[in-house]
Amino acid sequence: MDLMMRERQLARLRYYKERLEMTYKDISEKSGVPESTVKKVLTGATKNPRPRTFYEIEEALGIKHVLEEIAAESPNLRMQYGYGETDGSSALDTIDYERANDGELTLDDYYALPDDRRVELIDGVFYDMASPTSTHQMIIASLLRQIGNYIDKNKGKCVTFVSPMDVQLDRDKKTMLEPDLFVVCDRDKITEHFIFGAPDFIIEVVSPSSRLNDYVLKLWKYANSGVREYWIIDYKKDLVRTFYFDAEDMDPVDYTLKDDIPVRIYDGKLTLNLSGIQTD
């Protein structure tokens, strides 16, 4: 199994584990795979797991059932894994499916898209971006104001950005992202049209079509590209999941929207609060 295919399989397994709220122990008991092995596979510690182990974990998670259940709500999942047909409106309908499925798309394909197509390019694959909701925009506007005020007050060197702003995360030709909100402290990474390299702090606000990417694929990308801190705001669940990749223990810390949430790249001196956002 090549590296790209293995990472895609792992991304799927991690997403279903998160969706079903199953522990490593739960998966072990249903699959018969030792709990320590399940954990090593899903965290990526085991670099070349046996195909049989993948199959047994997939069976324990009920992969086929879950795929059918969420295919209707996630256009990205339909396009990425072949569930259902597109209606001709997707960015993927304008490109070579064989190259897309093989992860061979590049920035040349990205820049060749029509101006009204909003996608992200991740490891040679396009992912359509849904239009943001009003709640999504209110969350981003509030956070942008709070972070910007702190930087201005302290005469900081960091700069805040919001989507649409391209981020060439890996400095290669196979990934270009548009995080919802991010902070860049190294101004040498800032060019006129895109950010060249990893931001210090990224926030993504979850939508139904972005859930898989925000919780799994982007988490993996950000953790391995030099991003220092990553927040996932899942406002329908009243959840803010935070990751601080500079720490030895990179386990997530969860908060609600009403909490004062410390920004750890600023040693907690800046806290963000979304209690004023109406999410119902």
Buried (B, 14 or more C-beta within 10 A) or exposed (E): EEEBEBBBBBBBBBBBBBBEEBEBEBBBBBBEBEBEBBBBBBEBEBEEBEEEBBEBBBBBBBBEEBBEEBBEEBBBBBBBBEBBEBEEEBBBEBBEEEBBBEBBBBBEBBEEBEEEBBBBBBBBBBBBBBEBEEBBEBBBEBBBEBBBEBBEEEEBEBBBBBBEBBBBBBEEBBBBBBBBBBBBBBEEBBEEEBBBBBBBBBBBBBBBBBBBBBBBBBBBBBBEBBBBBBBBBBBEEBBBBBBBBEEEEEEEBEBEBEBEBBBBBBEEEBEBBBEEBEEE
